[in-house]
Amino acid sequence: AAESSTGTWTTVWTDGLTSLDRYKGRCYHIEAVIGEDNQYIAYVAYPLD
């Protein structure tokens, strides 16, 4: 079993339980976390239809 949401979705996609094209997110903005090295905030959008 996957511990993270990313791992869970990876398992779902790998097993062919859903369509990757339908559910994959689109990262539309990334910003660095102030005061933290190699830390970023990613804004992800998913299609609603």
C-alpha positions in Angstrom: 0.0 0.0 0.0 1.2 3.5 -0.8 1.7 6.0 2.0 1.4 9.2 0.1 -1.3 10.5 -2.2 1.3 10.5 -5.0 2.1 6.8 -4.3 -1.6 6.0 -4.2 -2.3 7.6 -7.6 0.8 6.0 -9.1 -0.6 2.6 -8.0 -4.0 3.4 -9.5 -2.4 4.5 -12.8 0.0 1.5 -12.9 -2.8 -0.9 -12.3 -4.9 0.7 -15.1 -7.8 1.4 -12.8 -8.3 4.9 -14.2 -7.2 7.1 -17.1 -4.0 8.9 -16.5 -4.9 11.5 -19.1 -8.1 12.3 -17.4 -6.8 12.6 -13.8 -3.3 13.9 -14.1 -2.8 17.4 -12.8 -1.3 20.3 -14.6 1.2 22.3 -12.7 0.6 25.9 -13.6 2.8 27.8 -11.2 5.8 27.1 -9.0 7.2 29.4 -6.3 10.1 29.0 -4.0 9.6 28.8 -0.3 11.3 31.9 1.3 14.1 30.9 3.6 14.1 27.2 2.6 16.5 25.7 0.1 15.0 23.3 -2.5 11.5 23.8 -1.2 8.8 24.9 -3.6 5.0 25.4 -3.7 3.4 23.9 -6.8 0.0 24.9 -7.8 -1.8 22.0 -9.6 -5.0 22.1 -11.5 -7.2 19.1 -12.4 -9.8 19.1 -15.2 -13.3 19.2 -13.7 -15.3 17.8 -16.6 
